[in-house]
């Protein structure tokens, strides 16, 4: 069953002003702004159906009924949480602009979303995926290096595609990663991944004549490889090794976290390695220095075996 439909376009001036605020002042991405628009148009339709002339007439009881109706129409808990978050932000904007005296969504809470365990590869399947097929062409070297780095350092898809040559330290066995919120962290890289990256670097000049190209991984056209291309190459590698073609890069990231945690039991170190801001919604973020992270990594990761720097 589908949730309540929303009208096409944005006729309400307050919603339009809020969306402009998101685009211009907060500089949110077009995709995020569209998500806000989609959610607020649901609420605008609800308000119109009840002939409420202004946003100030919408109270907490109205919103509680609105959220319940969306839930009954099949909107999932995570979507309801996003919907409430959009409404809270909208009303904060209205309060700032003097368009509403209160924020009726301030104390409302959506139903909790059930926690789903991430799917992972066991150690045997991971080894099957990472075992080199024996081919030695340029694309194979690049793809092998990407596979190894995904699992070696637990990277997100966007993080791997965004890696730069300047962020690679082969001597120390480290890579600089820019994650969510544009936060940068240094991660250890295991020996198999280092060897794969070195092999790729020998072939990389054949992909581009531009010595100033910053990207570590390149497409056939000699420019930074796109996340969608990385995902496509991962599926192809999985099929070539007799694995499920629905293998997403995030499954390698989950596998990395699971295998390190199983071996070390150090949840906070895994949190740092993955670049998570919070261990959970109730646990305070704990900073660990890189020396400790590298030690945990070397002792726990199945494919670490990093050589000590001389």
VENTAVEN-V396570 format. One record per pair of residues at least 24 apart in sequence whose C-alpha atoms are under 10 Angstrom apart, sorted by the first residue. I is the first residue (numbers start at 1). J is the second residue. Records with the same first field share a line. If there is no record, write none. Layout:
I: J / J
This chain:
1: 72 / 73 / 74 / 75
2: 70 / 72 / 73 / 74 / 75
3: 42 / 69 / 70 / 71 / 72 / 73 / 74 / 75 / 76
4: 42 / 43 / 45 / 46 / 69 / 70 / 71 / 72 / 73 / 74 / 75
5: 38 / 41 / 42 / 45 / 46
6: 37 / 38 / 39 / 40 / 41 / 42 / 43 / 44 / 45 / 46
7: 38 / 41 / 42 / 44 / 45
8: 38 / 41
9: 37 / 38 / 41
10: 37 / 38 / 40 / 41 / 44
11: 41 / 44
12: 41 / 44
14: 54 / 55 / 90 / 93 / 94 / 97 / 99
15: 40 / 41 / 44 / 90 / 93 / 94
17: 90 / 93 / 94
18: 89 / 90 / 91 / 93 / 94 / 97
19: 90
21: 93
22: 89 / 90 / 93
35: 82 / 83 / 86
36: 82 / 83 / 85 / 86 / 87 / 89 / 90
37: 86
38: 83 / 86
39: 79 / 80 / 82 / 83 / 84 / 85 / 86 / 87
40: 83 / 84 / 86 / 87 / 90
42: 66 / 70 / 83
43: 67 / 70 / 83 / 87
54: 99 / 100
55: 91 / 94 / 99 / 100 / 101 / 102 / 103 / 104
56: 91 / 94 / 95 / 99 / 100 / 101 / 102 / 103 / 104
57: 100 / 104
58: 100 / 102 / 103 / 104 / 105
59: 102 / 103 / 104 / 105
60: 102 / 103 / 104 / 105 / 106 / 107 / 108
61: 104 / 105 / 108
62: 104 / 105
63: 87 / 104 / 105 / 108
64: 104 / 105 / 108 / 109 / 110
67: 108 / 109 / 110 / 111
68: 110 / 111
71: 110 / 111
76: 110 / 111 / 112 / 113
77: 110 / 111 / 112 / 113 / 114
78: 110 / 111 / 112 / 113 / 114
79: 110 / 113
80: 109 / 110 / 111 / 112 / 113
81: 108 / 109 / 110 / 111 / 112 / 113
82: 110
83: 110
84: 108 / 109 / 110
85: 109 / 110
117: 254
118: 250 / 251 / 253 / 254 / 255 / 258
119: 250 / 251 / 252 / 254 / 255 / 258
120: 247 / 250 / 251 / 252 / 253 / 254 / 255 / 256 / 257 / 258 / 259
121: 247 / 251 / 252 / 253 / 254 / 255 / 256 / 258 / 259
122: 255 / 256 / 258 / 259
123: 255 / 256 / 259 / 302
125: 241 / 242 / 243
126: 151 / 243 / 252 / 255 / 256
127: 302 / 303
128: 238 / 241 / 242 / 243
129: 234 / 237 / 238 / 239 / 240 / 241 / 242 / 243 / 252
130: 192 / 193 / 237 / 238 / 241
131: 241
132: 196 / 237 / 241
133: 237 / 240 / 241
136: 199
137: 200 / 203
138: 199 / 200 / 201 / 202 / 203 / 204 / 206 / 207 / 220
139: 200 / 203 / 204 / 207 / 218 / 219 / 220 / 233
140: 200 / 233 / 237
141: 196 / 197 / 198 / 199 / 200 / 201 / 202 / 203 / 204
142: 196 / 197 / 198 / 199 / 200 / 201 / 203 / 204 / 216 / 217 / 218 / 219 / 233
143: 196 / 197 / 200 / 217 / 230 / 233 / 234 / 236 / 237
144: 192 / 193 / 195 / 196 / 197 / 199 / 200 / 233 / 234 / 237
145: 192 / 193 / 194 / 195 / 196 / 197 / 198 / 199 / 200 / 201 / 217
146: 193 / 196 / 197 / 200 / 216 / 217 / 230 / 233 / 234
147: 193 / 196 / 230 / 233 / 234 / 237 / 249 / 252
148: 189 / 190 / 191 / 192 / 193 / 194 / 195 / 196 / 197 / 252 / 303
149: 175 / 189 / 190 / 192 / 193 / 194 / 196 / 197 / 252 / 253
150: 193 / 249 / 250 / 251 / 252 / 253 / 255 / 256
151: 189 / 190 / 193 / 249 / 250 / 251 / 252 / 253 / 254 / 255 / 256 / 257 / 301 / 303
152: 187 / 188 / 189 / 190 / 191 / 192 / 193 / 194 / 252 / 253 / 256 / 297 / 301 / 302 / 303 / 304
153: 177 / 186 / 187 / 188 / 189 / 190 / 193 / 252 / 253 / 256 / 257 / 273 / 274 / 297 / 301 / 304
154: 187 / 189 / 249 / 250 / 251 / 252 / 253 / 254 / 255 / 256 / 257 / 270 / 273 / 274 / 275
155: 179 / 187 / 249 / 250 / 252 / 253 / 254 / 256 / 273 / 274 / 275
156: 180 / 227 / 249 / 250 / 251 / 252 / 253 / 254 / 274 / 275
157: 226 / 227 / 228 / 230 / 231 / 248 / 249 / 250 / 252 / 253
158: 226 / 227 / 228 / 230 / 249
159: 227
160: 216 / 217 / 225 / 226 / 227 / 230 / 249
161: 215 / 216 / 217 / 218 / 224 / 225 / 226 / 227 / 228 / 229 / 230
162: 214 / 215 / 216 / 217 / 224 / 225 / 226 / 227
163: 214 / 215 / 216 / 217 / 224
164: 213 / 214 / 215 / 216 / 217 / 224
165: 201 / 212 / 213 / 214 / 215 / 216 / 217
166: 214 / 215 / 216
167: 214 / 215 / 216
168: 194 / 197 / 216
169: 194
170: 194 / 195 / 197 / 198
171: 307 / 308 / 309 / 310
172: 306 / 307 / 308 / 309 / 310
173: 294 / 306 / 307 / 308 / 309
174: 294
177: 275
178: 275
179: 274 / 275 / 276
180: 275 / 276 / 277
181: 277
183: 275 / 277
184: 275
185: 272 / 273 / 274 / 275 / 290
186: 272 / 273 / 275 / 290 / 293 / 294
187: 272 / 273 / 274 / 275 / 290 / 293 / 294 / 297
188: 273 / 290 / 291 / 293 / 294 / 295 / 297 / 298 / 304 / 306
189: 294 / 297 / 298 / 303 / 304 / 305 / 306
190: 297 / 298 / 301 / 302 / 303 / 304 / 305 / 306 / 307
191: 303 / 304 / 305 / 306 / 307
192: 303 / 304 / 305 / 306
193: 303 / 304 / 306
194: 304 / 306
256: 301 / 302 / 303
257: 301
258: 301
259: 300 / 301 / 302
260: 296 / 297 / 298 / 299 / 300 / 301 / 302
261: 296 / 297 / 300 / 301
262: 300 / 301
263: 296 / 297 / 299 / 300 / 301 / 302
264: 296 / 297 / 299 / 300 / 301
265: 296 / 300
266: 293 / 296 / 300
268: 293
269: 293 / 294 / 295 / 296 / 297
270: 296 / 297
273: 297
